[in-house]
Amino acid sequence: MSSRPCPFCGEKIKKAAIFCRFCRHELPSAASGKKNHLGLISALTATAIIVSGSAFLISEFLKERRHWIDE
């Protein structure tokens, strides 16, 4: 089975380990970093959609307002 170094004590541990058997620290999982990255992308996408939608609605309102003033 493949191994990796413990980020806390540096001893070699199994890749699938949850706790280091030497220093007893709980190890960060590789999947948790990916979830945070996915959450960041989702948040940025949602923000971009909201901002662009708001800008579109404001521009359309201002166009209609010009027509109201001209009448």
HUWOHU-V944000 format. One line per field, one symbol per residue. ss: DSSP state (h for helix, s for strand, l for the rest). Layout:
ss->???
This chain:
ss->llsssllllllsssllllsllllllslllhhhhhhhhhhhhhhhhhhhhhhhhhhhhhhhhhhhhhhhhhl
